[in-house]
Amino acid sequence: MLSDDKINHISHVLLEGLKEKGLIVLEEDESAVRREIKRTIYGYLKINDEIDGVVKRKINSLSRSVVEGSAEWDILYKKYFEEEENKKGKL
């Protein structure tokens, strides 16, 4: 998980980058836009954490034991993660 400080920094960098490239012109309070960016990042991270939990439970529920960190576990994790992302509407 990213710290609050890192997310805050990312929101500042993202907003400045958008302004520099002329992709956004703000006539209102920038802090409101940064808050929305942070809210979106937190939402994305929360969904990814939920998917991670579902995927790990799915792998652990298999009839055979798959060792976390093994090549097979990594392949299954990626496959199941993509499946769960698709169920949620690919973020």
C-alpha angles and dihedrals in degrees: 000000000000118000121244089250092054093048090048090051092048091052091053093046093047094049093047091049092051091050094046092052091048092241092126133030115194123206093164139056112314091205090067090054092048090050090053091049090051092047089053093049092049090049092051092049091048092053091047090051090051092050090048090055093048092049094049091049090049092052092045091051094059115117091240125054116253116193114230110243094027120122090250092051091050092050093048092045092053093045095048092042091055090047091052092046089053090050089054093046103266107276 
